[in-house]
Amino acid sequence: MTSTTTEAPIRVRIAPSPTGDPHVGTAYIGLLNYIYARQRGGKFVLRIEDTDRTRFVSTSEQMIFDSLRWLGLGWDEGPDVGGPFGPYRQSERTEIYREHSEILLKNGTAYRCFCTPEEIEEIRKQQVAAKLPPRYPGTCRHLTAEKIEANLAAGKSYTVRLAVPPNGADLTSSTSFRDELRGEITFEHNNVDDQVLMKSDGFPTYHLANVVDDHLMQITDVIRAEEWISSTPKHVLLYKAFGWQVPRFWHMPLLRNLDKSKISKRKNPVSLIYYRDSGYLPEAIINFLGLMGGGMPSDINGGTEQFSLAEMVEHFVFTDIRLGGPVFDLTKLKWLNGEYLRKLSPEDFFQQVRTRVFGDDYLRQVSALMQTRIETLTQFGDLTGFFFSDAVLPPADTWVPKKRTPEETLAFAQEQLAVLEATDWTHEALEPALKKLGEEKQWSVKENFMLLRSIITGSTMSPPLLESMVIFGKARSLDRVRRFLDAQKKLANQKK
């Protein structure tokens, strides 16, 4: 196993993908990397992993920047601040990955795979039918040089795959690595697939880009979620294939829901934008995430569980992190946020309310919708309460259209949620997406939009729906639909 006893300056990174709202998990791992770097006088790097162009969201990168800075997690190097190892967007490093894939092809640790997606899918189906784990069987692994040249001359597209030993250059049957929290971990190679490294579109997969970037950016410690443990042997094999030193690996326990399932938007809001726009203080979010895993001594500040980012840098102990999944308990987060709100001076509290609940830009947008719809100013609150209230649920008689059952209405609401999740948050994008859904499911425009209006506003009377949703924001709108669906499921279970 490759030694990692180097005394090089500490360098850590986070590498979020711009595929939607920034996730609380990104903040959690970002916080740990930030603390680790600051404790050791090292560098904290932000890298954007944007090679998955099918899921790329153009506005997501800026949201990542804004939300991490809102939390106080500034970085030393990144796409917006530069640094000596840029560029820091993977989409701007594609030539680097191609050059490195050629190195692997030449030294025999990777090979070209000319199998089509249809052929791969057929193999997968056969393996599933035979109750075998789906994996690539190495069909193209032993093609002759003449066959490869003929395929290339014919213009056949190909991927580049990792040649996992024992049939590669390293005739071992397993790969081991040290996890700094778990000790030695070994994976038998019969459980490691010949992973795609370069896709047929010329973009790298996570595995190749991750290893190449971490090496070239001189990352000494890879601190990431434990879900990447199963990928680590592939990464170690790549380090060995290039002849590079392996970094230290720290795999952090995943955030969990109260039922111990992996945290997800189905059970809790996971968008940092949601928490910011819903009136949570960044100090409370950071404090809450710092409680995850047990790295903070219990006697800090008299055991109140309240501490600042600076206190985390001073006292956090990485080797004390517990491997049991820390629970992302919203009740506790709300309590903690309340404690921070009560610590504010009256003037600071007023300013927070003005900024987060009654901000000028927000009020200006809401007011523009209402000016032609009210006759006295006092009516403003009657029609806009849902913009400022957190607990909005429609009465039963408002959300089930005539001639529809509650069951089919809830099924359609679930379809609406899926469409809203996948749609750009503009009137121009939302309207045709929702209308298309209505046509496919044979719901009239009136039924479709009235149901959504009831869910979002709690009433059948409101300002224009889509304009209101754009102002209200995607994160809070999606959360409101999810909470509605969850509430109806609970009511249905109580009746059984």
N, C-alpha and C positions, 0 to 999 in steps of 0.2 A: 504494500500500500504506500502511496506517495506521502512523504512527510510534509507537514505544514508548519514547521518550526521557524519560518522566516520572521525576521524582525522588521519587516517593511512597515512603513507608516500605515495605520489603520485606515481602510477605505471601505465604506458600506454603501448600499444603494437600495432604492425602491424602484420598481419598474411597472407602473400601472399601465393598463391598456385603455385608450380613449374610446370606449364602446358604450358610454352612457354616463349617468350621474356617478361621480366618485363615490366609492363604497366605504362604509365604516371600517371594513377590513383593511382597506388601503391606509386609512389613518392609524389603525392599530399597529400594523407592521411598520408604517412610517415612523410612528412614535418610538418603537423599540430600536429601529436603526438610528434615529436621531439621538436617543439617549446613549447608545453604544458609542457612537462617534464622538459625542461631546465629552463623555467620561474619559476618553482615551486620546483626546487631542487630535482626532482623525477628521476625515472628510465624509460628508453626507451627500450622496449623488442622487439626483432625480433623472431617470431615463424613461422615455416614452416608448412603449412597445406597441407600435402601430402598424405591424405588418399584416394583421388580419383585416384586409380591406373590406371584406364582406360585412363586418360588424362595426367598422369605423364610423364614429359620430363626430362631425366637424367641430362642434362646440365643446366637446368633452374635454379636450386638452386644457383649455382656459379654465374650465370649471375645476379641474384637478389643481391647477396652480392656485386659483382663488381660495378653494376650500382648505388646502393645506396651509396656506399663509394665514387664513382666518384662525386656524388652530394654533398658529405660532410655530409651525414646523418648517422653518426656512431651510434651504439647501445651499450647499457650497458650489455645486456644479449642476448644470441642467440646460435644457433647450433655450430657456429665456435669459439665463445669466452667463452662459458659455462655460469655458473651462479648457484645460489642456488636452482632454481626451475626446473631444467632440468629433462629429456631431452626436447629439444626445437623443435624436429621434431615429428609431430603427429604419424607418422608411427612407432615410437619407444615407443609410449605410449598406445598401443592397450590394454594391460592388465589392465591399469588404467581405460579405458573406459568400459571394460567388467565388472570390479568390480563395477563401478558406475551404470551400467545398471541393475545389480543384485539388488542393493539397491532400485532402482525404482520399479522393479518387486515385491520385497518383501513388499514395503509399499503401493502398489496398484496404484501408479501414472503412471505406464506403464504396457504394456501387450504384450504377444507374438502373432504375427500374422503369421499364417501358409498359408495364401493365396499365390498362385503362381503368377508369373509375368503375365501369360496369363489370370488368373482370374481378376487381377487388371486392365489389359488393357480392358477386356470385360466390366467391371463395368464403366470404363472411357468412353468407346464408348456409352454405354447406357445413361450415364448422359449428354454427349454432344448432343446426339440425342434428349433428352428430354429438352435441353436448360437449363440444370442445371450446376452449377459450379463443375468441376471435383474434387472430394474429396473421401477419403476412408470412407465407410459407417459404419465402426465399426463392420464388420462381426465377427471378432474373439475376440471382446472385452469382451464378456460374456461367453466364453467357461468355462465349468466346470473343476475343477482340474483333474478329471478323464480323460476328453477328452484331456487336455493338456499333461498329462502323457502318454496317448496312442499315441499321435502324436510324442512325443519325443522318445518313445520306438520304434516307427516305423521308426525313422531316418528322419522324415520330417524336411526340413530346415525352418527357420523362421526368421522374422525380429522382432525387439522390437519397439513398437510404444508408443508415449506419449498419455496418457489417458486425453484428454482435458476435464475439467469440463464443464457442471454441473454434468456429470455422474461419475466424479472421486471423489476424497476425498474432494475437495473444492467445495461446492455447490453454486458457484457463476456463473453468466451468462456472465461475461465480465472480462477483465484484463486491468488495467491501469498502466501506467508508466510515468515518467517525462522525457521529452527530454529537455536538457538544453538550446536548441535554440528555441524550439517550445512550451514548457510548457507541460501540461497534455495531454496525448493521450490515448484514450480508444478503445479497440477492443472487439466487441461482440464475444462470443465464437462460434456462428454459422458461423463465418468467419475464424475460426482457425481450421485447419485440425489436425487429429491425426497423427502427423508427425512421420516418421520413425526416430528412434534414433540410432539403430544398424542395419546394413545391414546383409543379410544372409551370406556374406563372412567374417563376424567377424570384419569388419571395421566400425567405427562410421560414422554417417552423420555429416555434418557441425554443426548442432544445438547442439548435445550432446557434441562433442569434444570442441566446442567453449566455452560453459558454464563451463564444467569441467576444462578446461585449464585456463580460466580467473579466476575462483575461486582459484584453486590450486596455480596459479602464482600471486595471490593477486593483480590482476588488479583492480584499483580503478575507472578508467574512460575509458569507451569504446568509442573511437573516430573513427567513420567509416562512410561510404557513406550512403546517405539517402535511397538507395535501400534496406537496411536491416531493415528499420522501420517495414515493415510488418512481419518480422521474430521475432521482439523483444518481442511480447507477448508470443511466444513459449519459448523464453529464460527466460522471467520473470517467467513463469509457472514452468520451470525447476529449477530455483533458489528456488522457493517456495517449490517444491517437495523435494528438498534436505535440506530445512531449512537453506538456505544460505542467506547472505546479498546481495542485488542487487547493482551493481555498478552504477555510473552515466553514462548516455547515451548522447552522442553528435553525431547527425547524420548530416553529412556535405552535402551541396548541390552538386549534381552531376555536373561534367564538361560537358559542352554542346558544340555542333557544332554551327556555325553561324545561322543555321535554328532552333536552340533550341532543336534539337534531341540529345539524349544521345551520348556522344563522342564514336566513334567506328572507327575501322580500315578501314571501307568502305568510310569514309569521310575525315579522317585525319590519318597520321601515329600516332600510339599509343605506339609504342615500344621505350623504353628508349635507347635500343641499336641503333635504327635508328638515333635518335637525336645525340647520341655520335659520331657515325661513319660518320654522315653527317656534322660534323664540328660546332655543337652548343657547346658553352661553358657552363660548369656546373653552373657557377654563373648566367648566363642568364636564364637557365631553372629554377633554384631555385627562382630567382627574379620573373619570369613570374608566377610560381605557387603561389608565395606569394601574387600576385595581385588578385588571384581568391577568390571571396567571400567577399572582403571588410574588412578584419580584420586589415589591415595596415592603420594608419592615413594618410590622403591625403597630409599633409604638410611636410612629411619626406623628407629631402634633397631638400627643395625648391619645392616640388611637381613634381619632375622629374620622379616619379614612378620607380626610381632606388635605390635599397637598398640591403644590404648584408644579409647573414643568421644571423650574429650577431645582426644586426639592427632589424631583425624580432623578434628575441628572446627578445630584449629590448622593442619593441614597439607594437607587435601584440596584439590585443584585441579580444578575442574569442567571447564575447557577441556582438561585432559589425558585426559579420558575417551576410551577407544578404542571405536570403533563396532562392532568385531567382537564377537559375542555372548559374554559371559563364561561360562565353564564352571562349572556347579554340580557340583563334584567331591566326592562324598561321602567318598572316601578321604582327600582333603585336609582336609575338615571334621573327620573323626574324628581325624586326626593333630593338628590344631590344638586340638581339644577336649582331647586327651590332654596336650598341652603346658600348657594352662591348669590341668588337674587336678593336674599335677605341681608347679605353682607354689604350690598351696595348702599351708598348714600342715597337719600331721597332724590337728589338731583341726578345722580348717575342712573338710578332706576327709571326716572322719568325719561331720560335720554335713551335708554334701552327700549322702552315702550315706544317712544317716538320713532326710533330707528327700525325696530323689528315688526311692530304691529301697525303703527300709524305713520310709516315713513312717507315723506313728501311725494316721492315718485309713485309709490303704491297708491296713495290717496288721489293723486292727480289722474291716474289711469282709471280708478274706480269712479271718480267724479265725472269724467268724460262720458262714461256709460249712462250716468244717472240724470244728467242735466235736462234732457228732453223727456224724462219719464216721471218726474215728480212735480207737485204743485206747491209744496212747502218744504223748506229745508229739513224740518223734523221728520219728513218721510224718508229721508236718506237712510237712516238707520233701519227702518222697517224693511227695506228691500235689499239691503247690503249686508245684513248680519252674518251671512255665511262666509263673507270675505274675512271676517275677524274672529270667528268662533272656531273652536277646535272640535267640539262634539256636535256633529251634525248628522242626524239619521232621519230619513223620511218616514212619516207615518205609513202604515200598511196600505191605506186607501189611496195613496198618491203614487206609488211606484208600480203597481200591477195594472197594465192597460186592460181595458174592456176586451173581452173575448180571449184573454190570455190567462193562463194559470200561474200561480206563484213559481212553480217548478220550472216552467219553460222561460219565465221572465228571468229567474236567477241564472239559468243556463245562458241566456242571451247576454246578461250583464257580464258573465265570465268571458264571453267572446268580445264584448266591448273592451274589457280590461286588456285582453291580449292585443287588440288593435291599437289601443292608446299607448301601450308600452312600446310598440314598434314604430310609432309615428312621430315625425318631427312636430314640435310643439308650436305650430303656427295655425292660424285659421285656415290658410290656404291648403295645408296638408291634412288637418283634422277633418274638415267637412267631407271631402271626397272619400277618405278612408272609412269614415263611419257610414256614409251612404252606401258604399260598396258592400260593407258588411250587411246592412239592412236588406239590400237586394238579394244577396246570397242566401240569407236566412228567411227571406220573405217577411220582413218586418217593415211596416210603413215608416216614412220619415218622421211622422208625428209620434208613433209609438217609440221609435228608436231614440229620438232626442228628448222626449218627455221623460222616459225612464232615466236617461243620463242626467237630465236637469234635476230630477227628484233626488238622485243619489248625491250629486255635487252640492246642491243648494238646500236640500231638505224641503223643497216646496215646488209646486208647479208654476209659481209666479216668481220671476226673477229677471234681471237684465239679460241681454243676449247671451246665450249659453256659451258658445265657443269663445267669444271675446272674453267672457268672464273666466273661463278655464285658462286662457292664455295668461291673463293677469294673475290669477291665483297660482299658477305655476304647475309644471308637470309633476314634480315630486309630491306636492301636497294633494293634487288631484288624484293621482294614482293611489296614494295612501287612503284617501277618502273612499274610493271604490273598493279597495281591499277590505277596509274596515266594515263597510256595508255588507259585503259578501260574508265576511266572518261572523258578523252579528246575526245575519239571517240563518247561517248554518247552526249557530248555537241555539237560536230560538227553535229551529226544527228538531234538534236533538232533545231539547227540553220537553217537547210535545210527545216524543216517542214513549 
